[in-house]
Structures are given as structure tokens and as C-alpha cells.
Amino acid sequence: MQVMIGCPVRNRAWILPLYLQHLTALSYPPDQVEYCFVINDSQDETELILQEFARLFPVRLLYDNSSRPGGWQRGFYQFSRLAQLRNRLLDAFLQSDCHYLFSVDSDILVPPHALQQLLQAGKDMVSALVCNGAEIGDDQFYNIFNWENDRLLPIRNFPRNQVFPVDCTGAACLIKRRVIEAGVRYNSSWGPEDIGFCREVKKHGFAIFCHGSIECVHVMKPAPNNGFTNQYSLG
């Protein structure tokens, strides 16, 4: 199965080399993978790193700069802008021959088995686990939620050895082509764009799942020493 992997990217030179190393280390045939990144308003070496990466791998580089760029660090995003950028990725996916989109945010490090196991789940949309609670001291706050009395609440008790249903997820999701072809798109009507996307997925009659045995590393901010080789940096 042909898979497109990608995400919007802005000012991520501090993490991109490590992120790309993890993507290329996935245990999946490289001739069945292509990459797509939406570069937006970057002021660091993001573009140079991705251009170098594109000399080694099949990559689509899209550009979507704004006259009102806003902030790039966590907490400064405009959800409407993120929805627009993610929809650019969906449009590029539909122009490809790929069967699945593996949407992986640029601060997420996927384990080698992630893609293969997500594909084996055979779901229309299924995510890996990503812990979002590092900055608030909550190591049980993950990227999985259920609606309860019109409130979206984090799921804290879930199986670690199987696939289970969720109402909302994001960060590292495998999405089958037919979901995107049905017209599901990101929007900021409910706040964060992933919420709007997941509501659209359910509205169109598709189910959403999480794979409890796949957990990614979430690098939420730059560190003085990330401890990795900058393989795709120009120096």
C-alpha cells in the first residue's frame, strides 16, 4: 500500500533532523512511501533541511506563507491557520496515488513498527499514542478523547495491547483515502483543528480508533542538547 507521510512545518530546524530520521527508520518498504510537507513562514533552516531531505527521498514541498504569520511555539497557533495548512496536505494527498495518509506532527518521533502496525489494524482512521502532558506534569494525558455531556474529556483508562475506539485524536494518525475523498476536512469551529476534523470523520459515518500498543515520543520544545546527529542539516 502506498503511504504519504507529512505535516505542516514551521521553524522546526531544532527537531526536523531527528523527526526525519525516525520517519525513514519506519519498517515499511521505502518504495511505497512518499513525503509531503507544507512549509509556512519559516525563518530558520527548516526549508534548507527539507530541500536536502528531498534530494534523497521522494518529497513534495508545498509553500503557504501568510501576511500575518503569528507565533510558531506551542500555545501561539491560530487554529484556523492550522486547519488551512492541514487541508493543503489533504489536497496534495488526493493528487497522489497513495492509499493512506500518515499525518505525523513534526515534534512527534514514531517508533519503527508504528506504520506497519497501524496498517494492520485495518481501520479508516487510527492513531498512535502521544503523551501531551509533559508540560503540565501529567504523564497520563494522551492524545485521545471522548465526548461526555458535550465535553471532550481525555481518556485515561485504556488497553495497552489492542486497538480501541475514541471520539477524537491527533498528532500521529493513519487515515484511509476514502475518508478524505468523502470530503472530511480540518476546521476550527470547535477550537483545535483536530477536533473539527474528528467530528467530520464521525459525521461522515467513519469510526476513529487508537492503537494502545504504539506510543510515540513527543518532543514539545527545544532543549539545549537534543542528543542527535543533524543528518539532514546543511551545517
Backbone hydrogen bonds, N-H to C=O, Kabsch-Sander energy under -0.5 kcal/mol:
donor,donor_aa,acceptor,acceptor_aa,energy
3,V,32,Q,-2.7
4,M,100,Y,-2.6
5,I,34,E,-2.5
6,G,102,F,-1.6
7,C,36,C,-1.1
9,V,38,V,-3.0
15,I,12,R,-1.8
16,L,12,R,-2.9
19,Y,15,I,-2.6
20,L,16,L,-3.1
21,Q,17,P,-2.0
22,H,18,L,-1.9
23,L,19,Y,-1.8
24,T,20,L,-2.5
25,A,21,Q,-0.8
26,L,23,L,-1.3
27,S,112,P,-2.9
28,Y,26,L,-2.2
32,Q,29,P,-2.1
33,V,30,P,-1.4
34,E,3,V,-2.1
35,Y,58,P,-2.5
36,C,5,I,-2.1
37,F,60,R,-2.4
38,V,7,C,-1.6
39,I,37,F,-0.8
39,I,62,L,-3.0
40,N,9,V,-2.2
49,I,45,E,-2.7
50,L,46,T,-2.3
51,Q,47,E,-2.3
52,E,48,L,-2.1
53,F,49,I,-2.2
54,A,50,L,-2.2
55,R,51,Q,-0.6
55,R,52,E,-1.0
56,L,53,F,-1.5
57,F,53,F,-1.6
59,V,57,F,-0.8
60,R,35,Y,-2.6
61,L,59,V,-0.6
62,L,37,F,-2.8
62,L,60,R,-0.6
64,D,39,I,-2.4
71,G,76,F,-0.7
76,F,73,Q,-2.2
79,F,77,Y,-0.6
82,L,78,Q,-2.3
83,A,79,F,-2.4
84,Q,80,S,-1.8
85,L,81,R,-2.3
86,R,82,L,-2.6
87,N,83,A,-2.1
88,R,84,Q,-1.3
89,L,85,L,-1.4
90,L,86,R,-1.9
91,D,87,N,-2.3
92,A,88,R,-2.1
93,F,89,L,-2.3
94,L,90,L,-2.1
95,Q,91,D,-1.0
96,S,93,F,-1.6
99,H,2,Q,-2.4
100,Y,2,Q,-1.6
101,L,175,I,-2.6
102,F,4,M,-3.6
102,F,100,Y,-0.5
103,S,101,L,-0.9
103,S,173,C,-2.5
104,V,6,G,-1.6
104,V,102,F,-0.8
105,D,171,A,-2.9
108,I,105,D,-1.8
109,L,217,V,-2.9
110,V,108,I,-0.6
114,A,111,P,-1.7
117,Q,113,H,-2.3
118,L,114,A,-2.4
119,L,115,L,-2.4
120,Q,116,Q,-1.9
121,A,117,Q,-1.0
122,G,118,L,-0.5
122,G,119,L,-1.4
123,K,118,L,-0.5
126,V,174,L,-2.1
127,S,209,F,-2.0
128,A,172,A,-2.3
129,L,211,H,-0.5
129,L,214,I,-3.3
131,C,216,C,-0.5
132,N,141,F,-3.0
133,G,141,F,-0.8
136,I,133,G,-0.9
137,G,134,A,-0.9
138,D,133,G,-2.7
139,D,137,G,-0.5
141,F,138,D,-1.3
142,Y,140,Q,-0.9
143,N,130,V,-1.2
145,F,168,C,-2.2
146,N,153,L,-2.4
148,E,151,R,-3.3
151,R,148,E,-0.9
153,L,146,N,-2.9
153,L,151,R,-0.8
155,I,144,I,-2.4
156,R,154,P,-0.6
158,F,156,R,-0.7
164,F,210,C,-2.4
166,V,208,I,-2.2
167,D,145,F,-2.1
168,C,145,F,-1.8
170,G,143,N,-0.6
172,A,170,G,-1.7
173,C,103,S,-2.3
174,L,126,V,-3.2
175,I,101,L,-2.9
175,I,173,C,-0.6
176,K,124,D,-3.1
177,R,99,H,-2.3
179,V,176,K,-1.4
180,I,176,K,-1.0
181,E,177,R,-2.7
182,A,178,R,-1.1
183,G,180,I,-1.6
184,V,179,V,-1.3
187,N,193,E,-0.8
191,G,188,S,-1.5
195,I,192,P,-1.3
196,G,187,N,-0.6
196,G,192,P,-1.2
197,F,193,E,-2.1
198,C,194,D,-2.6
199,R,195,I,-2.4
200,E,196,G,-1.8
201,V,197,F,-2.3
202,K,198,C,-2.2
203,K,199,R,-2.4
204,H,200,E,-1.9
205,G,202,K,-1.8
206,F,201,V,-2.2
208,I,166,V,-0.5
209,F,125,M,-1.9
210,C,164,F,-2.4
211,H,127,S,-3.0
212,G,162,Q,-2.3
212,G,210,C,-0.8
214,I,211,H,-1.6
215,E,213,S,-0.6
216,C,129,L,-3.0
217,V,109,L,-2.3
219,V,107,D,-2.5
219,V,217,V,-0.7
220,M,218,H,-1.0
231,Q,229,T,-2.3
233,S,230,N,-1.3
